[in-house]
Amino acid sequence: MSKVKLPTEVAEKYELVDWVGGNRQTFGRHGLIDIDKMTLRRADALVRAGFPKLRIKPVSSTYAKKEEDKSSKK
């Protein structure tokens, strides 16, 4: 398991999948990916392009309940 961590803003929405090695790697058509400098915009683009090492975090029931509470207060 890698000790590489996504920036906080990105880690709220995404998680790394089977990342092996350092924080900065080149992945063919996806180009150079630097986890330390990853932005939410870049993460969104990578996931849309099918980058296999990054995925949207599953929504937990606790998170879903918080979102439901927020929408009911409006």
ZIRAHU-V22807 format. One record per residue. RES is the residue in one small letter. NEAR is the number of other C-alpha atoms within 8 Angstrom. Layout:
res={RES & RES}
near={NEAR & NEAR}
This chain:
res={m & s & k & v & k & l & p & t & e & v & a & e & k & y & e & l & v & d & w & v & g & g & n & r & q & t & f & g & r & h & g & l & i & d & i & d & k & m & t & l & r & r & a & d & a & l & v & r & a & g & f & p & k & l & r & i & k & p & v & s & s & t & y & a & k & k & e & e & d & k & s & s & k & k}
near={5 & 7 & 4 & 8 & 7 & 11 & 11 & 6 & 8 & 12 & 10 & 7 & 8 & 11 & 10 & 9 & 8 & 6 & 9 & 6 & 5 & 7 & 9 & 9 & 8 & 8 & 8 & 5 & 4 & 9 & 7 & 8 & 11 & 9 & 11 & 9 & 6 & 12 & 9 & 8 & 6 & 8 & 12 & 8 & 8 & 11 & 12 & 7 & 6 & 6 & 9 & 7 & 8 & 12 & 10 & 8 & 8 & 4 & 6 & 6 & 6 & 6 & 8 & 9 & 8 & 8 & 8 & 8 & 8 & 8 & 7 & 6 & 5 & 4}
